[in-house]
Amino acid sequence: MIVNIPSQNLTLRVWTASRELCVSFPQMMTVPILKQVHLRLQALSSLASIVQILAYMQIILHVYLLRLQTVVFLELIVLALPIFSRH
């Protein structure tokens, strides 16, 4: 599993053996915050499943999306969870 957060486009990409997941972040999530998330994910990635990472991202997104008054990203994460948990 590879976790990559390119600082230039505020996108999280998670690769597993069979699929790639991309999550775009709200612009108000600054690069330092993304780097902090990246470090946390790196710590998790050696033992975490894609579902655990998605659950962690859901918490992160929830905090910021409450401020943005939108649930679009959060809903996408929730909808994706059953797909990834099958594997």
Protein Blocks (a to p, Z undefined) as FASTA:
>chain_A
ZZdddfklopacdddfkbccdddddfklcfklmmmmmmmmmmmmmmpcfklmmmmmmmmm
mmmmmmnopaklmmmmmmmmmmmmmZZ
